[in-house]
Amino acid sequence: MVCGDVRGKLKSFFARIENVNKKSGPFDLVLCVGDFFGTSAEMEVLQDYKRNSKTISAPVYILGPTRKDLAQHYFDTQDGDICTNLSYLGKRGVYTTSGGLKIAYLSGSSQQSATESNEWSYSKADAIAVRDSCLASKANMGDFRGIDILLTSQWPFGMQEKVKESCKLVSWLANAVKPRYHFCGLNDEFYESPPYRNLPDKNTQMELATRFVGLASFGNPEKKKHIYALSITPVEKMRVLELIQKTTDEIASPYQNLSLLAEGDRQNADEQRDDQYFYDMSTRDDGRRNKRRSNDPNQAQKRARPTFDQEQCWFCLSAGSIEKHLIISVGEHFYLALAKGPITETHILILSITHIQCAALLSEPQWGELVRFKQALTQFYADREQKVFFYERNFKTGHLQINAIGIDENVAWKIAHVLEDKGEEYSVQLEKVPKLTAPSDLPERGPYFVAELPDETVMLTRQMKGFPLHFGREVICADNLLNCEEKADWRQCNGTKEEEDEMVKNFRESFKPYDFTV
């Protein structure tokens, strides 16, 4: 779990950590960006934790001070430990967890002058040191896989226009170490960019993706998002195909048009070593601002529409890329599989065996088997005092997939209200349509989103411009349904293969009495 600026609200923060840890944990660690200490009266509670009369429920790791007046809180740390389960990571470096997760960090704010040197600011040399630490474990620089997480208090320059004190050194560092996630604070705003694709360089030929997340301050009155939970497999344990797997919502790197200093521009060899990788700090970023008006004849080629390769389809049963350990039951036309990054242990996908775009294109026999799977799942959930919620998103996906998840009977009636609220939030107009009885009841042409509610109400939209890809999951995870908004993105719910194997085994055994394919 990652949190934005706490600013001394320690009593509230530790209570929140304990509550979230009980509700959604346990979490392996809590990482804090921005200013952890401050002038709040809640700072006094820290003495209780230092005396061990109270304990923090999960290990918390914090960055260093960003201002002189905050440095006093770090003076008496013992090897980084402030108290049990509260540790200062340090000014700069790479922390590797017992599970192999690599976390690079750069504390403080950028130096205001070349002669400045203190605990609350960092220099170009500090950024280089972090980069070198990340690359140090690779004898062959060509196979650098990036790191798992980068923590900085300051925002990188180029990510968004209106940001207080963004820094090009942070942009350079993120571009150099290619983290899968980059978290920062200080800006009192929440912003999560779509994943951006890092360009290959001399350290790696792989096009690795990064997700940037700027977090608001803890307990902010506007209730902007300040806590971010994720489940992440260490980069060194992932397959290369997983690392370079492209997603439908990717954007170009926000740093790729920033000017770089050329190696030949420096006369001093030592200066060359430090500066050849850095962005030109004196160059205005006019190219980035005019990116959309570029007359570059190759721009269209660079931004070409992605093509679909059926052999690489995640869901075709005959494709080599399918994760077969997730499969639960196989029929003649459809199969059931545990959802990748499941919201619950009984979050299931109904998928066509052959490559079919959407349910609107099914034949009569295919539709018949789909109905049988839906009926079997409906009864399965009913026997567990749950109502089933089905939804299909035929938008930015090449293969028919219908999500099925059980909602407790006492709250299932709220699904319609949450759908309406989410539709209003994203300006999506959902209309009620008759119960689906045939493929012809769905739009034959063009994208759509359809939801089948437990009371047989069907909600449909064809208004897909700007439609959020996680819309269905956001509905399920809403605070008045499953109350797990941190799971709205399936990537945050990825477990190990062993955990997935166990969930599949348990569901398959429980589903046997309902499985007509057995």
N, C-alpha and C positions, 0 to 999 in steps of 0.2 A: 504494500500500500504506500502511496506517495501523497504528501500533504504540502500545501502552500505555506506562506508565511504564518507562523503561529503568533509571533509578536508578544510573547510573554503570557498568553492566555493559557497557562499550563494546567490549571485545575480543570477547565473545560476540555482542553485537548486530551489529557490523560483519561478523563471520563469517557470521551467519545471513542478513543482507541479501544478501551475496555468493552464498550457497548458493541462497536462494530466487530471486534474480534470474537465476541460471544455469538453474535448474530450470523456473521458471514465467514468467520475464520476457521481454524486459527491461521494467522498470517505469519510467514517466516520472518519478516522484518518490515519496519515502517521507515520510510525515507522522507526527510523534510528538506525542502528548498526554501530560499529566501531567508528572512530574519526569523530565527527561532525565538530569541529572547527579546524583551522589550520592557516597557515601563508599567505594564498592567499590574494591578494589585494582586493578581493571581500568581505572580512570580514567587510569593512567599511560600507557596505550597511545596516548592522544590526542596526546602529544608527537610520536610517530612520524608521525602524519597531518599535524600542523602543520609538520613539517620536510619533508613531501612524500616521505618514505621509504616510506610506504604510502598507498594511495588507497582511498577509499570507492567502492563499485561503482555506486551510484546516488545522485542528489541527495537529501539528507536535510534536512527543514525541521522545526525544533523550536519549541515554545512557550517562554515565559520562565519565570523562577523562581516558585515558589509560597511560598517561605520565605526569610527573610533570609540564612540560611547558604548558600543556593544561588546568591545573587545574584553572588557573587565570580567565578563561572565565565563571566559575561557581560560583565565589565568591559572586556576588551581585544578585543572584536569590531570588525572593520573593515567598516563599512557592513552589519553583520549577518552577515558571513562569519567563522566560527570557524576553518575550514580549508577546503580544496577539497572541495566537495560536502557541506559541513555548514554550514547557515545558520540563524540565529535570525530568525524571522519578525518579531518585535517585540512590543510590549506589546498593541497592538490594531491592527486595520486589515482591509483586503481585499487579497489577493494574487491577481493574474490570471496564469495560466500562458500560455506562448506558444501553446498550443492553445485558449485562451479559457476555461479552467476558472476559476471564481470561488470563492476560498476565503476566507471570513471567519474571523477568529480573535480571541480574547480571552484573554490570558495571565494567570496568577496566580490568587490567591484573592480573594474579596470583602473589601472594607475592613471592619475591625472597628469603626471610628469615622469620623465625617464629616471629622475633621481629619487623618486618616492619609493620607499620600501617599508612595508609594515604588514601587520597581520590581517588587515581588512581590505587589502587590495592585491591584485595579481598583475603580473607583467607578461610580456611576450615570451620570456624564458619559462615562466610557469606553464603557459599553454603548450610550449614545445615539450616540456618535461612530461606532461600528461600524455601527449601524442606518442612520445618515445616509449613510455611505460606500456601503452596499449600494444605497440608493435613489437616490444622486446621478446615476447614469447615465440615469435615466428622466425625460424631460421630462413625459410623461403618466403620472402615478402609477398610473392605473388599469390599466396593462398590465404591472405588475411581475410577473416570472416567478419570483421567489425567487432563491436562489443555489444553487450546486452543493454546497458543503461548509461546515459550521460546525465549527470546532475550539475547544473549551474544555477546560481541565483539570478544572474542577469540573463536577459533575453538575447538571442542572436540578432544581429543586424540583417535585414532583408526578409524576415519572416512576416512581419506586418508593418504597415506604414506608421501608425500612431502608437508608438511604444516609447515609454520613458527610458532613456539611457540604455538603448540597445548597443551591442558591442560587436565589432567585426572579428575580434579575437575569438569570441564564442562561435561565430559563424565558421571561422576557419577550423576550429577544433572539432566541431560537429561534422564538418565536411571531411576532415582527416581521419577521424576514428570511426565514423559511420555507425552510430549506435542504432539499435532497433527502436529504442525510445529515448527521447531527450526531454527532460523535465526542467522547468525553471519557475521562478516566482517573481517577487518584487513589483509586479506591474498592476496588482489589484484587478486583474482580468483573467477570466478563463477563456482559453482558446485551444482547440484541438484541430490540427490541420489533417487533411487526408494524408495518407502515406506518400512521401516523396521518394523518388528513385535517385540514389547517389550515382554519379558517373564513375566508371572505372578509372583507376589511376595506376601509378607504378607499384602500388602496394597490393592491389587486387584487380583482377579482371572481372570480378563478379559485380553485377549491378544490384547492390544491397539497398533495401528500403528502410526508411526512418519515419517514425511517428513523432511529431512534436506536440508536447502538451505544456501549455502555460497555465499555471494554477492560480486562482484567486486566493486572498488571505483567509485563514481559518476564521470561521464565525463571522464572515462579513455580512452586514445588514441587508445587502441586496440578494443574499443567498446564492451568489455565484458559486459554481462548483469549485471546491477547494480540496477534495479528497478523490483520489483516483486509485482504484484497485485493479490489479492485473495478475494473471497467472502466466508465467513465462518459462519456457524451457531454455536452459543455457545454450548460447549460440554454438558452443563447441560440441554439443550433443545433437545438433540438428543436421539433417541431411542437406546437402547443397541445393537440391531441388526445392526444399521448403524455404530456404533462404532467398532464392531468386524468384519464387513464385509471384507472379504479378496479380494485382487485384484490379477490380473494375473502376475504383475511385481514385486511382493514383494521380498525382500532379508532378510537374517537373520540379527539380530541386530549386529552392528559392535562392540558392547561392551560386548557381552555375554561371550566371552572367556577371558576377563580381570580378573585377580585374585582379589578376595575379601578377606578382612581381616575377619577372623573368630571371633565370639563373645568371644570365650574362650581364645583367644590369648592375651587379655589385662588383667592386674591385677587391674588397677584402674577403679572403676565403672564409673566415669565420662568420662574417656577415652573410655570405652566400648560404652557409649551412642553415642559419636561423631564418633567413628572410625569403628564400626562394619559394617556400610553400605558402607564404602569407598573402592575403589580399592587400592590394595597395590602399593604405589607410587614407591617402590624400585624394583618391579618385572619387568623384561624385558618381553615384549609381544611376546615371541617366539611361544606360542601356536597359536596366531592369524596369524602369518606369515606362519606357517606350516599347516594351516587349510585344504588346499586342498590335502595335502599329509597325512592326518590323517589316522591311521590304526584302528580307533575306529570302532568296528563291528556294533555299533548302528547308525553310521553316516548315512548310507543309509536309515535307518528307519526314522531318524529325517527329512531327506530331501526328503521324499517320494513324488512322483508325485501327485498333487492334483486330487482328484476324483470329478466327476460332479454329482450333485444331482438335478434331474429335478424338484423336488418339491420346491427347493430353487431358481429356475431360475427367474431372474429379469423380463423376458419378456413373459413367457408362460401365456396366459390369464387365465388359470385355477389355476395357482400357487398362494399361499397365499402371496408371497413376492412382487407381482407386485404392483406398485403405480398407482392405477386405476384412480386417479384424473388427470393423465396426458393424458388419452385416449381421442381422438378427434372423431374418426369415426371407426365403426366396420363393416367389410364385412363378406363374407362367409369363406374366407381363410386367410385374412390379416386384420390388423387394423392399424390406424394411431395414433401416440402419439407425444406429445411435447417431444423433446429430453431432457434428464436429463442434466442440466447444459447447456442450449441452447446458441449458439453463438449469435443468434438473436431471436426475438420473433416469427419468422416464421421458425425456425429450426426444422424440422419434421423427425421422424423415421417411416419407413414402416416396420412392423414386422409381422411375421407369427403367426397365432393364436395358432397352435399346435407347438410342438417342432421339428423344422427342422433346421439342421446345417447351410445350405447355399442355395443360389438360384440355384446352380447347381443340387440340389436334388429335385427340384420342379416337380410336375406332370403337365400335360398340362392344366387342369382347374386352378390350382394354379398359373401357369405362366400367364395365361390369365387375372386373376384378378389383379396380380401385375402390368401388363402393363396398365390396366385401372386406377389404382391408380396413376401411373407415369404420364399418360396423363392428369388426372385431376389436379395434382399438377403443371404440366408444364403450363397449361392454367391459373391456379390461379396466378402463378408468372408472366406470360406474361402480364396479365391485370394490373399488378402493375409495368410494365416496368422493369421486371427482367427476367433473364435467370436462369433455374434450373440446379443445379449441383448434380448428384447422385453419391454415392460411397458405396461400400460394402467391409468390411474387414473380410474375413473368416480366422481369425488367432487369437488364444487365446481367442476365444469366442465360446459359445456353442449354440447360437441361432441366426437365420437369422435376421439381422437388416440392413436396407438400409437407409443411411442418405440422406435427401433432403433439400437443402437450396437455397434461391434465391440470385443471384448476380446481381447488377445493370447492365443494358445492356451496358453502356458505358465502363465498365471494364471487363465484362465477357470474352472477347477475350483473356485476360491475363491468364486465368486458365491453359491453355496448357503450357505456359512458366513457370508458378510457379510450376506445376507438374514436369517439367523437371529439374528446379533448385533444388527442394526438393529431387528429385531422385538422382541428382548428389551429393547433400550434404550428403545423407545417403548411397551412393553407391548402390542405388536401380535401377535396369534396368527395365524401363517401356517400353512395346512394344505396338504399335498400332495394334488393332484387329478389325475385321468387327463388324458392329452394332449387338447388341445382339438381336436375334430373337427367341431363345429357350434356355432351360436350358443346352442343349448339347453344346452350344457355350462357356460354362464356364468349367474350369477344374473339372472333376468329383471327382478326388482324390487329397488329399493334400490341404494345405492352399493357399490362393491367396488374392490379393487386386485388385479391379476393379473400375475404375472411368468412368462415362458417362458424356461427356462434352456437352454443349448446341448445338454445331455444329454437334452432333451425332458421334463425334470421341470417340472411346473407348480405354482406356489405361489400360493395365493389367500387373501384375507381379506375378510370383510364387516364386520369390527370397525372402524368408521371414526370412532368418537368420539375426537376429539383427534388424528386421523391427520395426520401432517405432510405438507404439500403437496409437499415436495421429497424425499419418501422414496426414490423411484426414483433420483433424481440422487445422493442421499447414498450409496446403495449403490455406484453406479458410481464415485463420486469417493473412496471409502474408501481409506485409506492402503495397504491390501494388494491393491487393484485398480489404479485409475489414479493413485492418490496425488495428488489435486488437490482436497482438501476445500474450498478457497476457491471452487470452481466449482459448489458444490451449489445455489446460487441462480442461476437463469438471468439475473437482472438484472446479476449481476457479470460476465457473459461477453459482454455486448452489444458488438459491434464496429460499425464504420462501415458504411454502405451499400456503399461500395467494397469493403471486406473481405468482406462477405457475398456480393456479386456474384462476387468471385473464387472463393470457396469453392463456390458453386453451379455456376459454370462448370466448375471442375475435377472436381467430383463427377459432373455430368451427362456430361462427356466420358468419364470412367472407367466409368460405369455403362452406357454404350450397349450393350456386348455382352450385358448381362443384361436390358435393358429390352424387355419384350415389347410395349410400347405403340408402339414406333417403327415 
